[in-house]
C-alpha cells in the first residue's frame, strides 16, 4: 500500500492510490411509482485510465474496499413530468440496509419546468465491505416525480445523479 | 476466591499474634524496670556499672528497640506477604489473559468456518434458483411444475439453513464480544443484518432472483479476508488489510447465461 511514485502519465502503467475515492453516476431517469423508499440505481463509474477502482459498485450498491472515514456527496437532478402542486422529494443515505441518521434532505418541485440539483453530503466511518445506497422517496406518485437524466444538444449528458466519495483519513 | 480469603485470615492472625507479643514484651520490661531499686545518686538517664536504667529510660529504650525491631520484622513480613499476594494476583491475571486469548482464537476460527459455510449456503440457494429458472424452459408442464415445486421446498429449507448459520454467527459474537474488538463485532453484525434482510424474490415473469447476491458474497469474502489477518501469536488483527483487488463482483450476464442454458 502507499503512494508509489507519480507514474500516472506514463502509458501502460497502473496507477496506485493510497486513499480511496470514487465517482458514480446514472444516465437513467428514475421516477417513482410508489410512496415507499427507493434505492437510486447507478450505472457508471469514473474512468481511471487503467487504474484500479478503489470503490466498487453494483447497481445502487456502492461497496467500500478500504476502511476509513469518507465524505459522501450526492447530487440528484430532480424534476417531475406533470402537475403544478408543490411536491416534496427526499434523499438520504442508507448504510448496510440501515438508514443513516441526519442524512435526509428535502426539495420541493413546483412544476415540470423546474429542474434543480440538491446536494446531499455526509461524513461516515465506513468499513471494508460496507454497502452504501442513496435513497429517494416522494410525496405523491403519478406525477413523474424523481431524478432525471437530460441529454442536451451539443453538451455532455446530464446524469440523473452524481455521487462522489472521498476517503478523508 | 477461597485461597485469597484464607490467606487474608492467616495474615490477620499473624498480625494479632505479633501485636500480643509486642504488648507482653514491652509491659514485662517496663514492669521489671519499675520495680527495680535504683541508686539515688544516679540521674534519670544515667546508665553505667553503678547505675541501672531508670524506668523512663527503660520505657524509651525499650520502645525504640523492641517496637523498632518488632516493627521492622512486621514490615518485612507484611512486605513478603504483600509480595506473595501480588504474585498470586499476577498469576491469576495471566491465566485469565491466557483464557481470553484462547477464547478469542477459538471465536475467530469458528467465525471463519461459519462465514465460509454462509458462502456455501448462499451459493446453494443461488444454484437452486438457477435450476428453478431453467425448469421454465421445459416443454412438459407437468415436469416443470414438479421440478419447480421440489426446488421451491428445497429453497425454503436452504433459506432456513442460512438463517440458522447466521444465527450461529451472532451467537458466537454474543459469546465472545468481551474478547473480540468492538469494530470486528459491529462489522460482522452489520453483514449478518444485511444478509438476513435479503430474501429470494419472484419477478413478474415468474423467474426467481436472489437480490444483491454478488454484494452479499463480496461482503462475506471481505470479512473472511479480515479474519484471516488475525495472528494467533500476538492475538491481534493485522492492520495491513489488502486495500484493493481485482473486482470480485461478477457481471449479471453470467447469471443470465446460466439461466438460459
Interface residues (C-beta under 8 A of the other chain):
Chain A: X1 X17 X20 X52 X53 X54 X56 X58 X61 X63 X65 X66 X67 X96 X97 X98 X127 X128 X129 X130 X131
Chain B: X183 X187 X190 X191 X193 X194 X197 X212 X214 X215 X218 X219 X221 X222 X223 X226 X240 X241 X243 X244 X245 X246 X247 X248 X249
